[in-house]
Amino acid sequence: MEAGRAAKGKKCWRAGQKVVSRVQPFMPEFSSLAPVAIIAGLFFSNASSALGDPPLVVDDAKPVQHGAWKFDWLTVLSQPEKGAREIDLPVMALTYGIFKRMDFGLGIQRTQSDAAGEPSIQGFQDLHLASKLNLVEEETIPAVSFSLDVKVPTANRQKGLSTGKSDENLLLIATKHYFPLGIDLNFGYSIIGSPPDEHLKNRFFGGLALRYGLSDRWRLVGDIYGLSREAIGMRFRPNLPMFFDAAIGRSLLPSGTRIQGTLGMTWSNYLKF
């Protein structure tokens, strides 16, 4: 049962996204396409470039620029319908642009859960290694990228922090701008490694994001994706090489999360706004 709980995963971002996609920024654990949710938020950012960073889940096709780096730090507080409390602190991801069209990142998070009727879980979960490769640059056709996130079983399985097996998350990303509107489309598949005593199913992921620039610092963003969460959030960029983000929401499923809040920071020598 402990391995099964760990397999359900937390809301991780792919490194460089968001988990940042991108480990978003490293990729989140995938779920089925049937239950979809809407996340809508106002973000402080420029209207001329792509997002895909926390607290969003749907990724954009633009990798971290060659030679640039980005560090994401998040706190996630969740309360499932059955009354438990889950705190993910910190959720961290570091991404570096290794080539002109390719980045590489790693991410990890520490979780604390006291689900009703189950043993409490506390500690760092598995390490995520993630990369995004831009295949087609945006011109008259959408930009297309491919992202790979590999979960390395580094956490303690006996404590319920890991299944003890690796997972591979594959994601195809398309991005098109009709300024001031930006559109991101994600479709992915997650290969879940099963421990000897359980059979875990592979999962699909689908998502659509719409981003509308209201001004140089404000952006209206909406996500529809298969993670069954509805939320609203905000991003603010001061006169520093960083921005801050926050969101609050809930699951649309009766068995899902009653409420979830995130608070984070992204620091980079080339902010992707």
C-alpha positions as CSV (number, residue, x, y, z in Angstrom):
1,M,0.0,0.0,0.0
2,E,2.9,2.4,0.7
3,A,4.3,1.9,-2.8
4,G,0.8,2.5,-4.2
5,R,0.5,5.8,-2.3
6,A,3.9,6.9,-3.6
7,A,2.9,6.0,-7.1
8,K,0.0,8.4,-7.0
9,G,2.6,11.1,-6.8
10,K,2.5,14.8,-5.9
11,K,2.0,17.8,-8.0
12,C,5.6,18.1,-9.2
13,W,6.9,20.3,-11.9
14,R,9.4,19.5,-14.5
15,A,12.8,21.3,-14.2
16,G,12.8,24.2,-16.5
17,Q,9.0,24.6,-17.0
18,K,6.3,23.4,-15.0
19,V,8.4,20.7,-13.1
20,V,8.7,22.7,-13.4
21,S,6.2,20.9,-17.6
22,R,8.7,21.0,-17.0
23,V,9.7,19.4,-13.5
24,Q,6.7,21.5,-15.4
25,P,9.5,22.6,-13.4
26,F,9.5,18.9,-14.0
27,M,6.6,16.9,-15.4
28,P,3.8,16.0,-13.0
29,E,2.6,12.5,-12.5
30,F,0.1,11.8,-15.2
31,S,-3.6,10.8,-14.8
32,S,-6.3,9.8,-17.2
33,L,-7.8,12.2,-19.8
34,A,-11.4,11.6,-18.7
35,P,-11.5,14.0,-15.8
36,V,-10.4,17.5,-16.9
37,A,-10.1,20.7,-14.9
38,I,-9.7,24.4,-15.5
39,I,-7.1,26.6,-14.0
40,A,-7.4,30.3,-14.6
41,G,-5.2,33.1,-13.3
42,L,-3.9,36.6,-13.7
43,F,-0.1,36.7,-14.0
44,F,2.4,39.6,-13.8
45,S,4.4,39.1,-16.9
46,N,5.1,40.5,-20.3
47,A,2.5,39.7,-22.9
48,S,5.0,38.7,-25.7
49,S,6.4,35.4,-24.6
50,A,5.6,31.9,-23.3
51,L,4.9,30.7,-19.8
52,G,4.6,27.1,-18.7
53,D,6.3,27.7,-15.3
54,P,4.8,27.1,-11.8
55,P,2.0,27.2,-10.7
56,L,0.9,26.1,-14.2
57,V,0.9,22.5,-15.3
58,V,0.6,22.7,-19.1
59,D,4.0,23.4,-20.6
60,D,5.1,25.6,-23.5
61,A,7.4,24.6,-26.3
62,K,10.3,27.0,-25.5
63,P,13.3,25.4,-23.7
64,V,15.5,27.4,-21.3
65,Q,17.8,29.5,-23.5
66,H,21.3,28.1,-24.3
67,G,23.7,29.0,-21.5
68,A,21.0,30.2,-19.2
69,W,19.8,28.6,-16.0
70,K,16.6,28.7,-13.9
71,F,15.8,27.7,-10.4
72,D,12.2,27.1,-9.1
73,W,11.2,26.8,-5.5
74,L,7.6,25.9,-4.4
75,T,5.5,25.1,-1.4
76,V,2.3,23.1,-2.0
77,L,-0.4,22.7,0.7
78,S,-3.2,20.2,0.0
79,Q,-6.2,18.9,1.9
80,P,-7.9,15.8,0.3
81,E,-11.7,15.3,0.7
82,K,-11.1,12.7,3.4
83,G,-9.7,15.3,5.7
84,A,-5.9,14.6,5.6
85,R,-3.2,17.3,5.1
86,E,-0.3,17.1,2.7
87,I,2.5,19.6,2.6
88,D,5.2,19.6,-0.1
89,L,8.1,21.8,1.0
90,P,10.3,22.4,-0.7
91,V,9.5,21.5,-4.3
92,M,12.7,22.4,-6.2
93,A,13.9,22.3,-9.8
94,L,17.1,23.5,-11.5
95,T,17.3,23.7,-15.3
96,Y,20.1,24.7,-17.7
97,G,20.1,25.3,-21.4
98,I,22.7,22.9,-22.7
99,F,22.2,23.6,-26.4
100,K,20.4,26.1,-28.6
101,R,17.2,24.1,-28.6
102,M,17.6,21.8,-25.6
103,D,17.6,22.1,-21.9
104,F,18.2,19.7,-19.0
105,G,17.1,19.8,-15.4
106,L,16.6,18.0,-12.2
107,G,14.0,18.3,-9.5
108,I,13.1,16.9,-6.1
109,Q,10.5,17.5,-3.4
110,R,10.0,16.8,0.2
111,T,6.5,15.7,1.3
112,Q,4.6,15.3,4.6
113,S,1.3,13.6,4.6
114,D,-1.0,12.4,7.4
115,A,-3.9,10.8,5.5
116,A,-6.7,9.5,7.7
117,G,-6.4,5.8,8.4
118,E,-2.9,5.5,6.9
119,P,0.6,5.8,8.2
120,S,2.1,9.3,8.0
121,I,4.7,9.9,5.3
122,Q,7.5,12.3,5.6
123,G,10.7,12.8,3.6
124,F,12.2,13.5,0.2
125,Q,10.6,11.7,-2.8
126,D,12.3,10.4,-5.9
127,L,14.6,12.5,-8.0
128,H,13.4,13.7,-11.4
129,L,15.7,14.1,-14.5
130,A,14.1,16.1,-17.3
131,S,14.9,17.5,-20.7
132,K,13.0,19.4,-23.4
133,L,14.1,19.5,-27.1
134,N,12.6,22.0,-29.5
135,L,11.9,20.2,-32.8
136,V,10.2,23.0,-34.8
137,E,10.5,26.7,-34.2
138,E,7.4,28.8,-34.4
139,E,6.8,30.7,-37.6
140,T,3.6,30.3,-39.6
141,I,3.2,26.8,-38.0
142,P,3.3,26.1,-34.2
143,A,6.5,25.5,-32.4
144,V,6.8,21.8,-31.5
145,S,8.9,20.3,-28.7
146,F,9.4,16.9,-27.0
147,S,10.0,16.5,-23.3
148,L,11.2,13.5,-21.3
149,D,11.0,13.2,-17.6
150,V,12.6,10.2,-15.8
151,K,11.8,9.5,-12.2
152,V,14.8,7.9,-10.6
153,P,14.0,5.7,-7.5
154,T,16.2,7.4,-5.0
155,A,13.6,7.7,-2.1
156,N,12.8,5.2,0.7
157,R,10.2,2.7,-0.4
158,Q,9.6,1.4,3.1
159,K,8.5,4.8,4.2
160,G,6.0,5.1,1.3
161,L,8.1,7.7,-0.5
162,S,8.8,5.7,-3.6
163,T,7.6,2.7,-5.6
164,G,11.2,1.6,-5.9
165,K,10.9,1.7,-9.7
166,S,11.6,4.3,-12.3
167,D,8.9,6.1,-14.4
168,E,9.3,7.7,-17.8
169,N,7.1,10.6,-18.8
170,L,7.0,11.5,-22.5
171,L,5.3,14.7,-23.6
172,L,4.7,16.3,-27.0
173,I,4.2,20.1,-26.8
174,A,2.9,22.6,-29.4
175,T,2.8,26.4,-29.0
176,K,1.3,29.0,-31.2
177,H,1.0,32.8,-30.7
178,Y,-1.7,35.1,-32.1
179,F,-0.5,38.1,-30.1
180,P,-1.6,38.9,-27.6
181,L,-3.0,35.4,-27.3
182,G,-0.7,32.3,-26.8
183,I,-1.9,28.7,-27.1
184,D,-0.1,25.6,-25.7
185,L,-1.2,22.1,-26.4
186,N,0.2,19.1,-24.5
187,F,-0.2,15.3,-25.1
188,G,1.8,12.8,-23.2
189,Y,2.2,9.2,-21.9
190,S,3.7,8.0,-18.7
191,I,5.3,4.6,-18.3
192,I,4.9,3.6,-14.7
193,G,7.3,1.1,-13.2
194,S,5.5,-1.5,-11.0
195,P,7.0,-2.9,-7.8
196,P,6.9,-6.7,-7.4
197,D,3.7,-6.7,-5.2
198,E,1.6,-4.3,-7.3
199,H,0.6,-3.7,-10.9
200,L,0.4,0.0,-11.7
201,K,-1.1,1.2,-15.0
202,N,0.5,3.5,-17.5
203,R,-1.2,6.9,-17.8
204,F,-2.1,9.4,-20.5
205,F,-1.9,13.2,-20.1
206,G,-3.6,15.9,-22.2
207,G,-3.7,19.7,-21.6
208,L,-4.5,23.0,-23.3
209,A,-3.4,26.4,-22.1
210,L,-4.6,29.8,-23.3
211,R,-2.6,32.9,-22.4
212,Y,-3.8,36.4,-23.1
213,G,-1.6,39.5,-22.5
214,L,-3.4,42.2,-20.7
215,S,-0.4,44.6,-20.4
216,D,3.4,44.4,-20.1
217,R,3.1,42.9,-16.6
218,W,-0.3,41.2,-16.5
219,R,-1.4,38.0,-18.2
220,L,-4.7,36.1,-18.1
221,V,-4.0,32.3,-18.2
222,G,-6.3,29.3,-18.5
223,D,-5.4,25.6,-18.3
224,I,-7.5,22.5,-19.1
225,Y,-5.8,19.3,-18.3
226,G,-6.2,15.7,-17.0
227,L,-5.2,16.3,-13.4
228,S,-8.7,17.1,-12.0
229,R,-7.8,20.5,-10.4
230,E,-9.4,23.9,-10.7
231,A,-7.4,26.9,-9.5
232,I,-6.7,30.6,-9.8
233,G,-3.2,32.1,-9.5
234,M,-1.0,35.1,-9.9
235,R,2.6,35.8,-10.9
236,F,4.5,39.0,-10.0
237,R,7.9,40.1,-11.3
238,P,9.7,42.9,-9.3
239,N,12.7,44.7,-10.6
240,L,14.9,41.7,-10.0
241,P,15.9,38.6,-12.0
242,M,13.1,36.6,-10.5
243,F,9.3,36.4,-10.2
244,F,6.9,35.1,-7.5
245,D,3.8,33.0,-8.1
246,A,0.8,31.8,-6.1
247,A,-2.4,29.8,-6.7
248,I,-5.3,28.3,-4.9
249,G,-7.8,25.8,-6.2
250,R,-9.5,22.4,-5.8
251,S,-10.3,19.2,-7.5
252,L,-13.5,18.7,-9.6
253,L,-13.8,15.1,-8.4
254,P,-15.6,14.3,-5.2
255,S,-12.7,12.0,-4.2
256,G,-10.0,14.5,-5.1
257,T,-8.4,17.4,-3.3
258,R,-10.7,19.7,-1.3
259,I,-8.4,22.6,-1.5
260,Q,-4.8,23.2,-2.6
261,G,-2.6,26.2,-2.4
262,T,0.9,26.9,-3.9
263,L,3.4,29.6,-3.3
264,G,6.7,29.8,-5.2
265,M,9.6,31.7,-6.7
266,T,11.5,31.4,-10.0
267,W,15.1,32.8,-10.2
268,S,16.9,32.9,-13.5
269,N,19.6,34.8,-15.5
270,Y,17.2,34.7,-18.4
271,L,13.6,34.9,-17.3
272,K,11.1,33.4,-19.8
273,F,8.3,35.9,-20.0
